[in-house]
């Protein structure tokens, strides 16, 4: 009771304490999430020239593109593609709006006619484009949306049609915009003259080079302050994006030698019959093994990680390391267990035959609506195509000479030009059913074969390159770690983490025999060398809560785990002096060496300077402004340019080049003979400039755009 009275007496104090705690919690959360302070929204991917890229719309486009690109593109790659598309769209639209560019109704109709004018659905009885038919098609799409309707050889819905229209309009606007720029680009006669002179005017020189290597690096001291001053003077060269550096150790979940031995033993055990207990009342069942099974396909499929393949295999289709041994195994014999492409395999030789490597066939193709690459004019059904093919087969099988007369019924116009004949090797890409019939049957055989292209009437004319083939029944066991091995790896990861609590990452790794690997990446990077796509690691290293020397465990799909430690943080801006020392040191040292060399040069002639500096006089003939290579010295654009600023017989002052300090003497100037007309050069320059418009203009627009990129905080 006394306690309750004290609480009542101090109720105001308690309220204040609780209020302060809540305030501290809210303020702390604000500082942890700086977006709340800056006004940036997690729903905004980026803001470009004042226009937001909305997260929901962005991810919808990513999803659609991912479906089209399939598994060949990672989610980050797809997001980058969509982001770049949106960036380009907004930046160019900003320019279109400034210029008042748009696609009007008449132009849009013309664009659609250019794109779809050849489609039969949009043509009248005279095969002429009919806009009314197209409008009716669009109206129908809108009516049945979101259901698709057939168009030529594909299906399209109303949304997809609108997206097509938008893409066509965007392409037209882009062409108009770039054409306007191209129309304003060109070269003047004066520029054409300069271009011509840069190729045709020639200068011969004598020169002396005092190379920077003539002064030992040890004689030139460079301080960090000098390195920093050089970087400040050349900021554009040493601006860097924000980066993080980690070191990591890898714990691979791979099968141990003991695991592999057990796998091989298990495969061999499958050869023998085994007795399985059923019940006390029933006799035990005998399960036939690989040696005695009555159904080889069912046995393989029940005991193998790879399905049975009932085909004859040529030498080139067998594992290279085991090919000769497999081909040398007798029918009924076994080869293995052997390691092949991540599996332990035990192969039983079922049959051997000599089969061709190349065939010569002739065929007639009868396609049907919906078949692969079928002409849009084909409207017959699969059943009707089959009936036609059967009729052709009946006629040709009774009289082979009729085959060629029936070729006019074939849709394969390419082979028709060669009497329907096709010659191909086994390793060439052909429809599987077509290839199988051609190689698995004999010369003179003929039959109707269905492929994705339709129905073929095939006659085998010749088979060459006969070589041994083998039919195998192969039981395969995927090489994977056992549960015991996985547990051992998991325990090793845990022990390493415990040791890190009071130890040094590299030291502990060395003690445990683990390799420490470094990796440096930017905030939007996806891949880590040696690990592939690991956005989880990149994201963690850039989180505000992750501090220097923090470490974390990450699962690596299909491989095991890594433990990564953050060892370096570089923010966006001028490169850190310590990191820049190596690349900048050589430049600062070169500047200091140049001053030391120039201070020692007192003579004024090339010969006297060469003698005083212990160097030889060199010559270079036929220098042009287009060729910046100085014979005997290498690429020296500044030195070659200086030569063209001197008169014949004139000697230069000391000039600092890329490889040393030079003094030039011009011995001969050969002026370019004047042309009567510079139109050809002028036209060439103009064309070259116009050809670079699209790449250079957009790059310039992107650099000038106001872009606030929030991808790392919103979707990555």
C-alpha positions in Angstrom: 0.0 0.0 0.0 2.9 2.3 0.9 4.4 1.6 -2.5 1.2 2.5 -4.3 1.0 5.8 -2.5 4.5 6.6 -3.5 3.7 5.9 -7.2 0.6 8.1 -7.0 2.7 10.9 -5.5 5.3 10.7 -8.3 2.8 10.1 -11.2 3.9 13.3 -13.0 7.5 12.2 -12.8 6.6 8.8 -14.3 4.6 10.4 -17.1 7.6 12.6 -18.0 10.0 9.7 -17.9 7.8 7.6 -20.2 7.2 10.5 -22.5 11.0 11.1 -22.8 11.6 7.4 -23.5 9.0 7.5 -26.3 10.5 10.6 -27.7 14.0 9.1 -27.7 12.7 6.0 -29.4 11.0 8.0 -32.2 14.0 10.3 -32.7 16.3 7.4 -32.7 14.3 5.7 -35.4 14.3 8.8 -37.5 18.1 9.0 -37.4 18.4 5.3 -38.1 16.2 5.9 -41.2 17.4 9.1 -42.7 14.7 9.0 -45.3 12.3 10.1 -42.7 14.3 13.2 -42.1 15.1 14.0 -45.8 11.6 13.4 -47.0 12.7 10.6 -49.4 10.1 7.9 -49.8 10.7 4.2 -49.9 8.0 4.2 -52.6 10.3 6.2 -54.9 13.0 4.3 -56.8 14.6 7.5 -58.1 13.7 11.1 -59.0 14.9 12.2 -62.5 14.5 15.9 -63.5 11.7 16.2 -60.9 9.8 13.1 -62.0 9.5 10.2 -59.5 9.9 6.6 -60.6 7.2 4.9 -58.5 8.3 1.7 -56.8 5.0 -0.2 -57.5 5.1 0.6 -61.2 8.8 -0.1 -61.4 8.5 -3.5 -59.9 5.5 -4.3 -62.2 7.8 -3.6 -65.2 10.6 -5.6 -63.6 8.2 -8.6 -63.2 7.1 -8.4 -66.8 10.7 -8.1 -68.1 11.8 -10.9 -65.9 9.2 -13.2 -67.4 10.4 -12.4 -70.9 14.1 -12.7 -70.1 13.6 -15.9 -68.1 16.3 -17.5 -65.9 19.2 -16.1 -68.0 18.8 -12.8 -66.2 19.1 -12.2 -62.4 16.6 -10.0 -60.6 19.2 -7.2 -60.2 20.2 -7.3 -63.9 16.5 -7.0 -64.8 16.0 -4.1 -62.4 19.0 -2.4 -63.9 17.6 -2.8 -67.4 14.2 -1.4 -66.3 15.9 1.5 -64.4 18.0 2.4 -67.5 14.9 2.3 -69.7 13.0 4.6 -67.3 16.0 6.9 -67.0 16.2 7.2 -70.8 12.5 7.7 -71.1 12.3 10.5 -68.6 15.4 12.3 -69.7 14.4 12.3 -73.4 10.8 13.2 -72.6 12.1 16.3 -70.8 13.8 17.3 -74.0 10.7 16.5 -76.1 8.6 18.7 -73.8 11.0 21.6 -74.1 10.8 21.4 -77.9 7.1 20.7 -78.1 7.7 17.3 -79.9 4.8 14.8 -79.9 3.3 12.1 -82.1 -0.1 13.2 -83.4 -3.0 11.0 -84.6 -2.1 11.1 -88.3 1.6 10.3 -87.7 0.6 7.5 -85.3 -1.7 6.0 -88.0 1.2 6.1 -90.4 3.5 4.5 -87.9 1.1 1.7 -87.2 0.6 1.1 -90.9 4.4 0.8 -91.3 4.6 -1.7 -88.4 1.5 -3.8 -89.1 0.6 -3.1 -92.8 1.8 -6.5 -93.9 -0.5 -8.4 -91.5 -3.3 -10.2 -93.3 -5.8 -9.3 -90.5 -5.4 -5.6 -91.4 -5.6 -6.0 -95.2 -8.6 -5.9 -97.5 -9.3 -8.4 -100.3 -6.7 -6.6 -102.5 -4.0 -7.1 -99.8 -4.0 -3.3 -99.1 -3.8 -2.0 -95.6 -7.2 -1.1 -94.2 -7.2 1.2 -91.2 -10.8 0.3 -90.4 -9.9 -3.4 -90.0 -7.1 -2.4 -87.6 -9.4 -0.1 -85.6 -12.0 -3.0 -85.4 -9.3 -5.3 -84.1 -8.2 -2.8 -81.4 -11.8 -2.3 -80.4 -12.3 -6.0 -80.0 -9.2 -6.3 -77.9 -10.5 -3.6 -75.6 -13.9 -5.4 -75.4 -12.4 -8.8 -74.4 -9.6 -7.4 -72.2 -7.7 -8.9 -70.5 -8.2 -11.9 -72.8 -5.8 -12.1 -75.8 -6.7 -12.5 -79.5 -4.7 -14.1 -82.3 -2.6 -11.9 -84.5 -0.5 -13.5 -87.2 1.5 -16.3 -85.4 1.1 -15.0 -81.8 -1.5 -13.8 -79.3 -1.8 -10.3 -78.0 -4.1 -8.5 -75.5 -5.2 -4.9 -75.2 -2.5 -3.9 -72.7 0.2 -5.4 -74.9 -1.2 -3.6 -77.9 -1.1 -0.3 -76.0 2.5 -1.0 -74.9 3.4 -1.7 -78.5 1.8 1.6 -79.6 3.7 3.5 -76.9 7.0 1.8 -77.9 6.4 2.7 -81.6 5.6 6.3 -80.6 8.6 6.6 -78.4 10.8 5.3 -81.2 9.4 7.8 -83.6 9.9 10.7 -81.1 13.5 9.6 -80.5 14.2 9.5 -84.3 12.7 13.0 -84.7 14.7 14.4 -81.8 18.0 13.0 -83.0 17.3 14.0 -86.6 16.8 17.6 -85.4 20.3 17.4 -83.8 21.9 15.8 -86.8 20.4 18.5 -89.0 22.2 21.1 -87.0 25.5 19.2 -87.1 28.2 19.6 -89.7 31.7 20.8 -90.4 32.9 24.1 -91.8 35.3 24.6 -94.6 37.9 25.8 -92.1 37.5 22.6 -90.0 37.8 20.6 -93.2 41.1 22.4 -94.0 42.4 21.8 -90.4 41.5 18.1 -90.7 43.3 17.9 -94.1 46.4 19.7 -92.8 46.5 17.4 -89.7 47.0 14.5 -92.1 49.0 16.1 -94.9 51.4 18.6 -93.2 54.7 16.9 -92.1 57.5 17.9 -89.8 61.0 16.4 -89.3 62.8 17.0 -86.0 66.0 16.3 -84.1 65.4 16.0 -80.4 67.0 15.1 -77.1 65.1 13.3 -74.4 66.1 13.2 -70.8 63.9 10.4 -69.5 62.4 10.4 -66.0 64.1 7.0 -65.4 67.5 8.8 -65.5 66.7 9.9 -61.9 66.2 7.0 -59.4 62.9 7.0 -57.5 64.8 6.8 -54.2 66.1 10.3 -54.8 62.6 11.8 -55.0 60.7 12.1 -51.7 57.0 12.5 -51.9 54.9 13.4 -48.9 51.2 12.6 -48.3 50.4 16.3 -48.3 51.9 16.5 -51.9 49.8 13.5 -52.9 46.7 15.2 -51.5 47.5 18.5 -53.2 47.9 16.7 -56.6 44.6 15.0 -56.1 42.9 18.3 -55.3 44.3 19.8 -58.4 43.1 16.8 -60.5 39.8 16.0 -58.8 38.1 14.7 -61.9 40.7 11.8 -62.1 40.3 10.7 -58.5 36.6 11.0 -57.8 35.3 7.6 -56.7 31.9 6.0 -55.9 31.3 4.7 -52.4 32.9 1.3 -51.9 33.2 -1.3 -49.2 35.9 -3.9 -48.8 35.3 -7.2 -47.0 37.4 -10.3 -46.3 35.7 -13.6 -46.1 36.3 -17.3 -45.5 34.3 -20.0 -47.2 32.8 -23.2 -45.7 31.8 -25.5 -48.6 29.2 -28.1 -48.1 30.8 -30.8 -50.4 30.8 -34.5 -50.2 33.7 -35.9 -48.2 35.9 -38.8 -49.4 34.0 -41.0 -47.0 30.7 -39.8 -48.5 31.9 -40.6 -52.0 33.0 -44.1 -51.0 29.6 -44.8 -49.6 27.9 -43.6 -52.8 30.1 -45.8 -55.0 29.4 -48.8 -52.7 25.7 -48.2 -52.8 25.8 -48.2 -56.6 27.6 -51.5 -56.7 25.1 -53.0 -54.2 22.3 -52.3 -56.7 23.7 -54.9 -59.1 22.6 -57.8 -56.9 19.1 -59.1 -56.0 18.0 -58.2 -52.5 15.4 -59.6 -50.1 12.9 -57.2 -48.5 11.0 -58.1 -45.3 7.2 -57.9 -45.8 5.6 -59.2 -42.7 5.7 -62.2 -40.3 2.7 -63.7 -42.1 4.0 -63.2 -45.7 7.1 -64.5 -47.3 9.9 -62.0 -47.9 10.0 -60.4 -51.4 13.1 -60.8 -53.7 13.8 -57.5 -55.5 15.7 -58.1 -58.7 18.9 -56.1 -59.1 20.6 -54.5 -62.1 21.9 -57.9 -63.1 18.5 -59.7 -63.4 15.9 -57.0 -63.8 13.1 -57.6 -66.3 12.4 -54.0 -66.9 15.6 -52.0 -67.3 13.9 -48.6 -67.8 11.8 -48.9 -64.7 14.8 -50.1 -62.7 16.9 -47.2 -63.7 14.2 -44.6 -63.2 13.5 -46.0 -59.7 17.1 -46.0 -58.6 18.8 -43.1 -60.5 18.9 -39.3 -60.2 18.9 -39.2 -64.1 16.2 -40.8 -66.2 16.8 -43.7 -68.5 17.7 -42.7 -72.1 16.8 -45.3 -74.7 19.2 -44.1 -77.4 22.4 -45.2 -79.1 25.3 -42.9 -78.1 28.2 -42.0 -80.3 31.7 -41.5 -79.0 31.3 -37.7 -79.0 28.3 -38.0 -76.7 30.1 -40.1 -74.1 32.1 -38.5 -71.2 35.5 -37.8 -72.8 37.5 -39.2 -69.9 35.6 -42.5 -70.0 34.6 -42.8 -73.7 37.2 -45.5 -74.7 36.5 -47.6 -71.6 32.7 -47.6 -72.1 33.0 -48.4 -75.8 35.4 -51.2 -74.9 33.0 -52.8 -72.4 31.2 -55.9 -73.6 27.4 -56.2 -74.0 26.0 -57.1 -70.6 29.1 -55.8 -68.8 29.4 -52.8 -66.4 31.6 -49.7 -66.4 32.0 -47.8 -63.1 31.3 -46.4 -60.7 32.8 -43.3 -62.3 32.6 -39.6 -61.6 31.0 -37.6 -64.4 29.6 -34.0 -64.3 28.7 -34.1 -60.6 27.4 -37.6 -60.5 28.7 -41.0 -59.7 27.5 -43.4 -62.4 27.3 -47.1 -63.0 26.7 -47.9 -66.6 25.6 -51.3 -68.1 26.1 -51.9 -71.8 22.8 -53.1 -73.3 23.6 -53.0 -77.0 26.3 -52.1 -79.5 25.7 -51.1 -83.2 27.6 -49.4 -86.0 25.7 -46.3 -86.9 26.2 -43.4 -89.4 27.5 -39.9 -88.5 25.9 -38.3 -91.5 22.7 -38.8 -93.5 21.2 -37.8 -96.8 17.4 -37.6 -96.8 14.6 -36.0 -98.8 11.4 -34.9 -97.3 8.0 -33.2 -97.8 6.8 -30.9 -95.0 3.0 -30.4 -94.4 2.6 -27.8 -91.6 -0.5 -26.9 -89.7 -1.8 -23.8 -87.9 0.1 -23.3 -84.7 3.2 -25.2 -85.8 6.7 -23.7 -85.3 7.5 -20.9 -87.8 4.4 -21.7 -89.8 3.3 -19.2 -92.5 0.3 -17.2 -91.3 -1.6 -18.3 -94.5 -1.6 -21.9 -93.2 -5.0 -22.6 -91.6 -5.4 -26.4 -91.8 -5.5 -28.4 -88.5 -3.0 -31.0 -87.3 -5.4 -33.8 -88.2 -5.8 -32.5 -91.8 -2.0 -32.1 -92.2 -1.6 -35.7 -91.0 -4.1 -37.0 -93.5 -2.4 -35.1 -96.3 1.0 -36.5 -95.2 -0.4 -40.0 -95.1 -1.8 -39.7 -98.6 1.6 -38.4 -99.9 3.3 -41.4 -98.2 0.9 -43.9 -99.8 1.5 -42.5 -103.2 5.3 -42.2 -102.8 5.8 -45.6 -101.2 4.1 -47.3 -104.1 6.2 -45.4 -106.7 9.3 -43.6 -105.4 9.6 -41.7 -108.6 6.5 -39.8 -107.6 8.3 -38.3 -104.6 9.8 -35.4 -106.6 6.4 -34.7 -108.3 4.8 -34.2 -104.9 7.4 -31.7 -103.7 5.1 -28.8 -104.8 3.0 -29.8 -101.7 5.9 -29.2 -99.3 6.3 -26.0 -97.3 10.1 -26.3 -97.0 10.9 -24.0 -100.0 14.7 -24.2 -99.2 15.0 -27.9 -99.5 12.6 -27.9 -102.4 15.2 -26.1 -104.5 17.4 -29.2 -104.1 14.7 -31.8 -104.9 13.7 -31.9 -101.2 17.2 -33.3 -100.2 18.9 -32.4 -96.9 22.3 -33.7 -95.9 23.4 -33.2 -92.3 25.7 -34.6 -89.6 24.5 -36.1 -86.3 25.9 -33.2 -84.3 23.9 -30.6 -86.2 20.7 -29.1 -84.7 17.6 -30.6 -86.2 14.2 -31.4 -84.8 14.8 -34.5 -82.5 12.1 -36.6 -84.2 13.5 -35.8 -87.6 17.1 -36.6 -86.6 16.1 -39.8 -84.7 14.3 -41.3 -87.7 17.0 -40.3 -90.1 19.8 -42.0 -88.1 18.0 -44.8 -86.4 16.6 -46.4 -89.6 18.1 -47.9 -92.8 18.8 -46.6 -96.3 15.6 -46.8 -98.3 13.2 -46.5 -95.3 10.4 -44.0 -95.6 7.7 -42.9 -93.1 5.6 -40.0 -91.8 7.2 -38.3 -88.8 5.7 -35.5 -86.8 7.9 -32.6 -85.4 7.1 -29.2 -84.0 7.2 -27.9 -87.6 4.4 -30.2 -88.8 4.3 -33.7 -90.5 7.2 -34.8 -92.7 7.3 -37.6 -95.2 11.0 -38.7 -94.9 12.9 -41.0 -97.2 16.5 -42.0 -96.2 18.7 -41.9 -99.3 22.2 -42.5 -97.8 24.1 -42.9 -94.6 27.9 -42.3 -94.3 30.6 -42.3 -91.7 29.7 -45.5 -89.9 31.1 -45.6 -86.3 30.5 -47.7 -83.2 27.7 -46.6 -80.9 26.4 -48.0 -77.6 23.1 -48.1 -75.7 23.6 -47.7 -72.0 21.5 -48.2 -68.9 23.1 -45.8 -66.4 22.3 -45.4 -62.7 23.4 -42.0 -61.5 23.8 -40.7 -58.0 24.2 -36.9 -57.5 27.4 -36.2 -55.5 26.2 -34.5 -52.4 27.4 -34.2 -48.8 25.9 -36.5 -46.3 23.9 -35.1 -43.3 26.9 -35.9 -41.1 29.2 -33.8 -43.4 26.7 -30.9 -43.5 26.5 -31.0 -39.6 30.3 -30.9 -39.5 30.4 -27.8 -41.7 27.7 -26.1 -39.7 29.7 -26.8 -36.5 32.9 -25.5 -38.0 31.1 -22.2 -38.9 29.8 -21.9 -35.4 33.3 -22.5 -33.9 34.8 -19.9 -36.2 32.2 -17.3 -35.1 32.8 -18.0 -31.4 36.6 -17.6 -31.9 36.0 -14.2 -33.6 34.4 -12.8 -30.5 37.9 -12.4 -29.0 40.3 -12.9 -31.9 41.6 -11.6 -35.1 39.9 -12.7 -38.3 43.0 -13.5 -40.4 44.8 -15.1 -37.5 41.9 -17.4 -36.7 41.5 -18.3 -40.3 45.2 -19.2 -40.6 45.0 -21.4 -37.5 42.0 -23.3 -39.0 43.6 -23.6 -42.4 41.1 -21.4 -44.1 41.9 -19.1 -47.1 41.0 -15.4 -46.5 39.7 -13.8 -49.7 39.2 -10.1 -50.2 36.4 -8.4 -52.2 35.6 -4.7 -53.0 32.3 -3.5 -54.4 30.0 -0.6 -54.9 26.6 -0.1 -53.4 24.6 -1.3 -56.5 26.9 -4.2 -57.4 25.5 -7.7 -57.4 28.4 -10.1 -58.0 31.3 -10.9 -55.7 34.3 -12.5 -57.5 34.3 -16.3 -56.7 30.8 -16.2 -55.2 28.5 -14.9 -58.0 25.4 -13.0 -57.2 25.4 -12.0 -53.5 23.3 -8.9 -53.0 22.8 -9.9 -49.4 26.5 -9.4 -48.6 26.7 -6.1 -50.5 23.5 -4.8 -48.8 24.8 -5.7 -45.3 28.1 -4.0 -45.9 26.4 -0.7 -46.8 23.8 -0.7 -44.0 24.1 2.2 -41.6 24.3 -0.2 -38.6 27.3 -2.1 -40.0 30.5 -0.8 -38.6 34.2 -1.4 -39.4 35.3 -4.9 -38.3 31.8 -6.2 -38.0 31.3 -9.8 -39.2 28.4 -11.9 -40.3 27.5 -15.4 -41.6 25.8 -15.7 -45.0 24.4 -18.8 -46.6 25.6 -19.3 -50.2 23.0 -21.2 -52.2 24.3 -24.6 -53.3 27.7 -24.2 -51.7 27.5 -23.7 -48.0 28.4 -20.6 -46.0 30.8 -17.7 -45.8 31.7 -15.5 -42.8 32.5 -12.0 -44.0 34.1 -9.1 -42.1 33.9 -5.4 -43.2 37.5 -4.1 -43.3 37.3 -0.8 -45.2 34.7 1.9 -45.8 35.3 4.5 -48.6 32.6 7.1 -49.1 31.8 8.8 -52.3 34.0 11.7 -53.3 37.8 12.2 -53.5 39.7 9.0 -53.2 41.3 8.4 -49.8 44.9 9.5 -49.7 46.1 6.1 -48.4 44.3 4.3 -51.2 45.5 6.8 -53.8 49.1 6.7 -52.9 50.1 4.0 -55.4 48.5 5.5 -58.6 49.2 9.2 -57.6 52.8 8.6 -56.3 54.1 8.0 -59.8 52.5 11.2 -61.2 53.8 13.4 -58.3 57.2 11.8 -58.6 57.1 12.5 -62.4 56.4 16.2 -61.8 59.2 16.5 -59.3 61.6 14.7 -61.6 60.6 17.0 -64.5 61.5 20.1 -62.3 64.9 18.5 -61.3 65.7 17.8 -65.0 64.7 21.3 -66.2 66.8 22.9 -63.4 69.9 21.1 -64.8 69.4 22.1 -68.4 71.3 25.3 -69.1 72.4 24.8 -72.7 70.2 25.9 -75.6 71.0 23.7 -78.5 70.0 20.0 -78.9 73.6 18.8 -79.3 74.9 20.7 -76.2 72.0 19.5 -74.0 72.4 15.9 -75.1 76.2 16.1 -74.4 75.6 17.7 -70.9 72.9 15.3 -69.9 74.6 12.1 -71.3 71.9 11.5 -73.8 72.0 10.9 -77.6 70.4 13.1 -80.3 67.5 11.3 -82.0 65.6 12.1 -85.2 62.0 11.7 -86.2 60.7 12.2 -89.7 57.2 12.7 -91.2 55.5 13.7 -88.0 51.8 14.6 -88.4 49.2 16.0 -86.0 47.2 12.8 -86.5 50.0 10.5 -85.4 51.2 11.3 -81.9 54.0 8.7 -81.8 57.5 10.1 -81.6 60.0 7.7 -83.2 62.4 6.5 -80.5 60.3 7.7 -77.6 56.7 6.3 -78.0 53.4 8.1 -77.7 54.1 11.8 -76.9 51.1 13.9 -78.1 52.3 17.1 -76.3 55.8 16.9 -77.8 54.5 16.2 -81.3 52.0 19.1 -81.0 54.8 21.4 -79.9 56.8 20.5 -83.0 54.0 22.0 -85.2 54.3 25.2 -83.3 57.9 25.8 -84.3 59.3 27.2 -87.5 61.9 25.4 -89.6 65.3 25.7 -87.9 63.8 26.8 -84.6 64.7 25.0 -81.3 62.2 24.7 -78.5 62.6 25.3 -74.8 62.5 22.2 -72.5 59.0 20.5 -72.7 57.7 18.0 -70.2 56.3 15.0 -71.9 54.9 11.6 -70.7 58.2 9.9 -70.5 60.7 12.7 -69.9 61.8 16.2 -70.7 62.4 17.0 -74.4 64.1 19.7 -76.4 63.2 19.8 -80.2 64.9 21.3 -83.2 62.7 21.4 -86.4 64.8 20.5 -89.4 62.2 20.5 -92.1 58.6 21.5 -92.5 56.6 20.1 -95.5 53.4 22.1 -95.9 50.3 20.4 -97.1 49.5 21.3 -100.7 46.2 23.3 -100.9 43.2 21.5 -102.3 40.9 23.1 -104.9 37.9 21.8 -103.0 37.5 20.6 -99.4 33.9 19.3 -99.8 34.9 15.6 -99.6 36.7 16.2 -96.2 33.9 18.4 -95.0 31.3 15.7 -95.8 33.3 13.0 -94.1 33.7 15.1 -91.0 29.9 15.9 -91.0 29.0 12.2 -91.4 31.3 11.1 -88.6 29.8 13.7 -86.2 26.2 12.8 -87.0 27.0 9.1 -86.5 28.0 9.7 -82.9 24.9 11.7 -82.0 22.8 9.1 -80.3 25.4 7.8 -77.9 27.1 11.1 -77.1 24.0 13.2 -76.8 22.3 10.9 -74.4 25.4 10.6 -72.3 25.6 14.4 -72.1 21.9 14.7 -71.2 22.4 12.0 -68.5 25.4 13.9 -67.0 23.4 17.1 -67.0 20.2 15.6 -65.5 19.2 16.0 -61.9 19.1 12.3 -60.7 18.4 11.2 -57.1 19.0 7.4 -57.2 17.4 5.5 -54.3 17.6 2.0 -55.7 19.9 0.7 -53.0 17.4 1.8 -50.3 14.2 0.7 -52.0 14.5 -2.4 -54.1 18.1 -3.6 -54.1 
